[in-house]
Amino acid sequence: MSFEIKLSLFEGPFDLLLFFIERDELDIHDIPIFKITKDFMAYVSELESLNIEVASEFILTAATLMRIKAKLLLPRTEKDEQGNEIDPRQELVQHLLEYKKYKNILGDLAVLEDRRLQMETRGNIPAELQHIASQNNLDYELQDLNLYKLMRVFEKVITRFEEEQNRPKHTVYTYPYTIEDQKSFIVERVTRDALVDFTEIIEAYPDKIGIIFNFLAILELLQLNSISILISEGFNNFRIIPYQDQQAA
């Protein structure tokens, strides 16, 4: 049994992304991933604050956007067989273009549906269905209904219910972290202490999710030229310093 989840305004994550692109008149072939990720995460956070269950497809898209954002921040680049750099946004852009193409024809399909609903149905449908069923040795359920068939349907419903109850379920946990908060925390520590070991950041937020958020925040601060890092050879750690100090050095 499947359920279709429809939110107000947006039926899915791609619908939401296309809304942001059209609203801000962005180039779909050159998406500013930092801005669109921020807008997407703000929308998801708004749903959570309203106690609305976020569909798994929105969570998957949010994770995809964060992964693309991290790839863009990292200095290393992936290359194809011809040696050209692979844009981490390429796959997302292709999916959006395909979704937009199908979405654009929905209006035409709706017109065809309305036109079809205005037509009169053919006559003798029950007789024709009975004839087709007899030709193919099939039962015409609506006309040959009996207790045995009802019991078979009941058995199928019970089986389907048990399968649904035994299906794996996933639980989504909300952690009290945001990239902006961790950026502010790191900048405050570096401004106060002038030099901060990454291990000190880990000690302040020792759980796995906290380490990930702090690492992404450091990458973004490096991209914004807000901090610099010092790496010593043979030591599995690095130090964070203000960007101005590195320039002076």
C-alpha positions as CSV (number, residue, x, y, z in Angstrom):
1,M,0.0,0.0,0.0
2,S,1.5,3.4,-1.0
3,F,0.6,6.9,0.1
4,E,1.0,10.1,-1.9
5,I,2.1,13.0,0.3
6,K,1.0,16.4,-0.9
7,L,2.2,19.6,0.8
8,S,0.7,23.0,0.4
9,L,2.0,24.5,-2.8
10,F,4.7,21.8,-3.4
11,E,4.0,18.2,-4.2
12,G,7.7,17.2,-4.0
13,P,11.3,18.4,-3.5
14,F,11.9,19.1,-7.2
15,D,8.7,21.2,-7.3
16,L,10.1,23.3,-4.4
17,L,13.5,23.7,-6.1
18,L,11.9,24.8,-9.4
19,F,9.9,27.4,-7.4
20,F,13.1,28.8,-5.9
21,I,14.7,28.9,-9.4
22,E,11.8,30.6,-11.0
23,R,11.2,33.0,-8.1
24,D,14.8,34.3,-8.1
25,E,15.2,34.0,-11.9
26,L,18.2,31.7,-11.5
27,D,19.9,29.9,-14.4
28,I,18.9,26.2,-14.0
29,H,22.2,25.2,-15.7
30,D,24.3,27.2,-13.2
31,I,22.5,26.8,-9.8
32,P,23.9,28.8,-6.9
33,I,24.0,25.7,-4.6
34,F,24.7,27.7,-1.4
35,K,21.6,29.9,-1.8
36,I,19.2,27.2,-2.9
37,T,20.4,24.8,-0.2
38,K,19.8,27.5,2.4
39,D,16.2,28.2,1.1
40,F,15.5,24.5,0.9
41,M,16.6,23.8,4.5
42,A,14.7,26.8,5.7
43,Y,11.5,25.4,4.2
44,V,12.1,22.0,5.7
45,S,12.8,23.5,9.1
46,E,9.5,25.5,8.8
47,L,7.6,22.2,8.2
48,E,9.3,20.7,11.3
49,S,8.4,23.7,13.4
50,L,4.8,23.3,12.4
51,N,5.0,19.6,13.5
52,I,4.4,18.5,9.9
53,E,6.1,15.1,9.1
54,V,8.7,15.7,6.4
55,A,8.5,13.2,3.5
56,S,11.5,11.0,3.0
57,E,12.0,12.4,-0.5
58,F,12.5,15.9,1.0
59,I,15.1,14.5,3.5
60,L,16.9,12.7,0.6
61,T,17.0,15.9,-1.5
62,A,18.3,17.9,1.5
63,A,21.1,15.3,2.0
64,T,21.9,15.5,-1.7
65,L,22.1,19.3,-1.6
66,M,24.4,19.2,1.4
67,R,26.6,16.6,-0.3
68,I,26.9,18.8,-3.4
69,K,27.7,21.8,-1.2
70,A,30.5,19.9,0.6
71,K,31.9,18.8,-2.8
72,L,32.0,22.4,-4.0
73,L,33.8,23.5,-0.9
74,L,36.5,20.8,-1.1
75,P,39.6,21.8,-3.2
76,R,39.9,18.4,-5.0
77,T,37.9,18.0,-8.2
78,E,36.6,14.9,-10.0
79,K,37.4,14.5,-13.7
80,D,35.8,12.5,-16.5
81,E,37.7,10.2,-19.0
82,Q,38.5,13.2,-21.2
83,G,40.1,15.0,-18.2
84,N,37.3,17.6,-17.9
85,E,36.2,18.6,-14.4
86,I,32.8,17.1,-13.3
87,D,30.4,19.6,-11.9
88,P,28.8,18.1,-8.7
89,R,25.6,19.8,-9.7
90,Q,25.3,18.1,-13.1
91,E,23.1,15.2,-11.9
92,L,20.8,17.4,-10.0
93,V,20.4,19.7,-13.0
94,Q,19.5,16.8,-15.3
95,H,16.9,15.6,-12.8
96,L,15.4,19.1,-12.6
97,L,15.2,19.5,-16.3
98,E,13.5,16.1,-16.7
99,Y,11.0,17.0,-13.9
100,K,10.3,20.4,-15.5
101,K,9.7,18.8,-18.9
102,Y,7.0,16.5,-17.5
103,K,5.6,19.2,-15.3
104,N,5.1,21.5,-18.3
105,I,2.8,18.9,-20.1
106,L,0.6,18.5,-17.0
107,G,-1.5,21.4,-18.2
108,D,-2.2,19.8,-21.5
109,L,-3.1,16.5,-19.9
110,A,-5.5,18.3,-17.5
111,V,-7.3,19.8,-20.5
112,L,-7.6,16.4,-22.2
113,E,-8.9,14.9,-19.0
114,D,-11.6,17.7,-18.7
115,R,-12.6,17.1,-22.3
116,R,-12.8,13.4,-21.8
117,L,-15.0,13.8,-18.7
118,Q,-17.5,15.9,-20.7
119,M,-18.1,13.0,-23.1
120,E,-20.8,10.4,-22.7
121,T,-19.8,6.9,-21.8
122,R,-20.6,4.0,-24.1
123,G,-23.6,1.9,-23.5
124,N,-23.8,-1.9,-22.7
125,I,-20.6,-1.8,-20.6
126,P,-21.7,-4.5,-18.1
127,A,-22.7,-6.8,-21.0
128,E,-19.4,-6.2,-22.8
129,L,-17.4,-6.8,-19.6
130,Q,-19.3,-10.1,-19.0
131,H,-18.6,-11.1,-22.6
132,I,-14.9,-10.4,-22.3
133,A,-14.7,-12.3,-19.0
134,S,-16.4,-15.3,-20.5
135,Q,-14.1,-15.3,-23.5
136,N,-11.0,-15.3,-21.3
137,N,-12.2,-17.6,-18.6
138,L,-12.2,-14.7,-16.1
139,D,-14.6,-14.0,-13.3
140,Y,-16.6,-10.8,-13.5
141,E,-16.4,-9.9,-9.8
142,L,-19.3,-7.4,-9.6
143,Q,-21.8,-9.9,-11.1
144,D,-20.6,-13.2,-9.7
145,L,-19.9,-12.1,-6.1
146,N,-20.2,-14.9,-3.5
147,L,-19.0,-15.7,0.1
148,Y,-15.9,-17.5,-1.2
149,K,-14.7,-14.5,-3.1
150,L,-15.3,-12.2,-0.2
151,M,-13.2,-14.5,2.0
152,R,-10.4,-14.5,-0.6
153,V,-10.4,-10.7,-0.7
154,F,-10.4,-10.6,3.1
155,E,-7.4,-13.0,3.2
156,K,-5.5,-10.8,0.7
157,V,-6.3,-7.7,2.8
158,I,-5.0,-9.4,6.0
159,T,-1.9,-10.5,4.2
160,R,-1.2,-7.0,2.9
161,F,-1.8,-5.6,6.3
162,E,0.7,-7.9,7.9
163,E,3.3,-7.2,5.2
164,E,2.8,-3.4,5.8
165,Q,3.3,-3.9,9.6
166,N,6.5,-5.8,9.0
167,R,8.0,-3.3,6.6
168,P,11.2,-1.6,7.8
169,K,10.6,1.8,9.2
170,H,13.0,4.7,9.5
171,T,13.1,7.3,12.3
172,V,14.3,10.8,11.6
173,Y,16.1,12.6,14.5
174,T,16.4,16.3,14.6
175,Y,19.7,17.5,16.0
176,P,20.2,21.0,17.5
177,Y,22.8,22.1,15.0
178,T,22.8,24.5,12.0
179,I,25.7,25.5,9.8
180,E,25.2,29.2,10.7
181,D,25.3,28.5,14.5
182,Q,28.5,26.4,14.2
183,K,30.1,29.1,12.0
184,S,29.3,31.7,14.7
185,F,30.7,29.4,17.4
186,I,34.0,28.8,15.5
187,V,34.5,32.5,14.6
188,E,33.8,33.5,18.3
189,R,36.4,30.9,19.5
190,V,39.0,32.0,17.0
191,T,38.5,35.7,17.7
192,R,38.8,35.1,21.4
193,D,41.7,32.6,21.5
194,A,43.5,33.6,18.2
195,L,44.4,29.9,17.7
196,V,42.1,26.9,18.2
197,D,42.9,23.2,17.7
198,F,40.3,21.2,15.8
199,T,40.4,18.7,18.7
200,E,39.1,21.4,21.0
201,I,36.1,21.8,18.6
202,I,35.5,18.0,18.8
203,E,35.6,18.2,22.6
204,A,33.0,20.9,22.6
205,Y,30.7,18.8,20.3
206,P,31.8,15.2,20.7
207,D,28.9,13.5,19.0
208,K,29.2,12.4,15.3
209,I,26.6,14.9,13.9
210,G,28.2,17.7,15.8
211,I,31.6,16.9,14.3
212,I,30.1,16.8,10.8
213,F,28.4,20.2,11.2
214,N,31.5,21.8,12.6
215,F,33.7,20.4,9.8
216,L,31.2,21.7,7.1
217,A,31.2,25.1,8.9
218,I,35.0,25.2,8.8
219,L,35.0,24.4,5.0
220,E,32.5,27.2,4.4
221,L,34.5,29.7,6.5
222,L,37.6,28.8,4.5
223,Q,35.6,29.5,1.3
224,L,34.5,32.9,2.7
225,N,38.1,33.8,3.7
226,S,37.0,34.2,7.3
227,I,39.6,31.8,8.8
228,S,42.8,30.0,7.9
229,I,44.2,26.7,9.0
230,L,47.7,25.5,10.0
231,I,48.6,21.9,9.3
232,S,51.7,20.4,11.0
233,E,53.5,17.4,9.3
234,G,53.1,14.1,11.2
235,F,50.4,15.4,13.5
236,N,46.8,14.2,13.0
237,N,45.3,17.6,13.7
238,F,45.0,21.1,12.4
239,R,44.8,24.6,13.9
240,I,42.3,27.3,13.1
241,I,43.5,30.9,13.1
242,P,42.0,34.3,11.9
243,Y,42.4,34.9,8.2
244,Q,44.2,38.2,8.7
245,D,46.9,36.5,10.8
246,Q,47.7,34.1,7.9
247,Q,48.0,37.0,5.5
248,A,50.3,38.8,7.7
249,A,52.5,35.7,8.1
